């Protein structure tokens, strides 16, 4: 389907694809992303009826996957590098310090 307006995959050179994979992995393993994923998993374990929905850290609620993408239709440019509150019981000071370091990099 060459004329489709929806591109399912980026067309990147081998070198660019490797660099992108490295950047994506670094972003996924950042302290904030790790904490957000752990928090989301915890919320899903506590609410098994919310299967098929994403936990939105901005509104602290479960949303459909569609509604949780792209800042509710406003796009992601508005959000910028905003970090949302994640509640931790253990090691919250350690996570705060890591987040502070991450924002200064």
Order of alpha helices (4+ residues) and beta strands (2+ residues): alpha-alpha-beta-beta-alpha
